[in-house]
Amino acid sequence: MQLTGLHVPLVTPFAADGTVDLASLERLAHDTLADGADGLVALGTTGEPATLTPAERVAVIDRIGGVCTEHRAVFTVGAGSNATADTADALGGIDPRADFALVVVPYYTRPSEAGVVEHYRRIAAASPVPLIVYDIPQRTGRTLSLDTLLDLAAIDGVGGFKHAAGAVTETTVRLLAAINTSTPGAVSVLAGDDPFAAAVLALGGHGAISASANVAAGEFAALLAAWREHRLEEARVIGGALAGLSAALFAEPNPTVIKGVLAAQGRIATPAVRLPLLPASDGAVAAAVELVRVTVAA
């Protein structure tokens, strides 16, 4: 199936004693899908997977996967590292309920672009589910050219991209034009930078993987519906409001402000994050809470 619509990488709530709060996670998962999301992502960056123990990761996957099964929603699991063999092994054992695997471009080691293509070729062959290439150069240190992105799109087993280039670039425009012209219905490009979600959709994007939708799933779902149904003026208004909200939610390292807002709303028990992250400042949370109130009310 082609990946379209709104997919939310859920935060991992922590209880007051520091353990994973699975009850709050499950409740948040149900609420997010009820508000209009098409799918959920377990162990995306927003879920702080690097700080979770192996047992905690399994528990998070199991709880979100169960909710997706109940709602018949798309279930995506974040997997992989900057080691090809380890990523292939992880994908080989991915939860059988998963529909897609979100796999980041190899980071820190900064392989050549040819190395990135070969990395995905090897792991796609090992994966029982289609891959979403998570392209986020500001975190990986590896910018990919248009030609490389199109080479990745041509790999059997690559289902799409989480496009998080930090801006709408020439590559964004040309990638969407090429994907929608040469492989319509085969490969998806989903907005991965929340402030630019409306712009990517306007250029022909197929959906969004949105961390900000942890607190505004209904509004992001409305944005996608407006573009899909060609209600352009409405889409522009919603997109502008959500760009401002997203900027506030990312004013400090993700997901600290998002967790602060969710805790202030009583949707999770605490705003706790794990080191090296520190909780968001009171000012950042208060500003975001006010924007959520105005945006959701509108």
Secondary structure as UniProt FT lines:
FT   STRAND          5..9
FT   TURN            16..17
FT   HELIX           22..34
FT   TURN            35..36
FT   STRAND          39..42
FT   HELIX           45..47
FT   HELIX           49..51
FT   HELIX           54..71
FT   STRAND          74..78
FT   HELIX           84..92
FT   TURN            96..97
FT   STRAND          100..104
FT   HELIX           113..126
FT   STRAND          131..135
FT   HELIX           137..140
FT   HELIX           146..153
FT   TURN            156..157
FT   STRAND          158..163
FT   HELIX           170..182
FT   TURN            184..186
FT   STRAND          188..191
FT   HELIX           194..196
FT   HELIX           197..202
FT   TURN            203..204
FT   STRAND          207..209
FT   HELIX           213..228
FT   TURN            229..230
FT   HELIX           232..249
FT   TURN            254..255
FT   HELIX           256..264
FT   TURN            265..266
FT   TURN            275..276
FT   HELIX           282..297
//
